[in-house]
Amino acid sequence: MELKPLGNSDLEITPVGLGAWAMGGDGVFGWGPQEDKESIAAIHRSVEQGINWIDTAPIYGMGHSEEIVARALKEMDSSQRPLVFTKCSIVWDDEKNPIHSLKADSVRQEIEDSLRRLDADVLDLVQVHRPSWPIGAPDPDLEEGWTALAEQKEAGKIRHIAVSNFDVGQMERAQAIAPITSLQPPYSMLMRQIEDDILPFCLENNIGVLPYSTMQNGLLTGSWTRKRYEALPHTDWRMQFKSPPFQEPLFSQILELVEGLRKIGDAHGRSPAEVAVAWTLHHPAVTGSIVGARSADQVDGFIGAIDFRLSDEEYARIGEDLPESITLI
């Protein structure tokens, strides 16, 4: 199994990691109802197939995703234990409303809460989930939060510290305090904005890149139909927040694009999902791509991406087929 070093750390990871967002279940920032046994089966299957890292966060199900990851790992032999990457900065109040904080006291408490939920003595990697919230809001506490995270690393509670959804300026501010191990940005063939400055910055500064939304919230898997689209529950965040790719005319355009991915995949005996993940892995700055799953069957649908790579010609062909209207979502 191919392993790549993650940024400046001693961690070596597989090209694909398992995303545990949907395992948090229903609610705000949820993906609709989810059976815990299905989540655990997905974790077990991914590890059996060679994946050696899982990405989660406290806000995924308000702690539930982390707890499910811990339950799944307890049922495994310690020698099989994958790395677990979690986050901080998005928490919730007593009424379970999401709130953002990078105050030092909050960061310290979040680390303690994640250690408890994950039943761990040390956290492999903790990422600042977002520098601010809502998106684009001021970020005056970035330095305070990053300093607190670095102190938690020095205290031995975290092995490595990282960021998510940061731009270049925000990474430079953090780097002035302590090195960044990795960045987790949104990145897919439908969201390519980070190619202009963020990915080059990460390459130059030995910052690993762990993109999420590599299959555009499931749209690039090849499993979507209009009937499935119309059946999405209102509690699914894609409906709650009117995610642009799930609105017309983009939804129909994306379905057409997927048929092109299917043709490329068919030539190799691969699924559209595997082609979509391979597309992100083609960029030299990308260390490993996060792919979410809700069941063992879904893991089976993308696991081949671990060792599948697109040729330069195939990569270019996909780029030529991307309509301008859905390249920058």
Protein Blocks (a to p, Z undefined) as FASTA:
>chain_A
ZZddehjbfbdcdfbdcdfklmnogaehiabjadfklmmmmmmmmmmnopabdcddfklo
nhmlmmmmmmmmmmpcfklpccddddehiacdfkopacddfbfklmmmmmmmmmmmnopa
bdfbacdfbfbdcehiacfklmmmmmmmmmmmmnopafbdcdehiafklmmmmmmmoccf
bdcddddfklcklmmmmmmmmmmnopacddehklgnolmnopacfklmmmpcfklmklmn
opaklpcfklmmmmmmmmmmmmmmmmnopafklmmmmmmmmpmklmbdcdddfbfklmmm
mmmmmmgccdfklmmmmmmmpcfklmmZZ
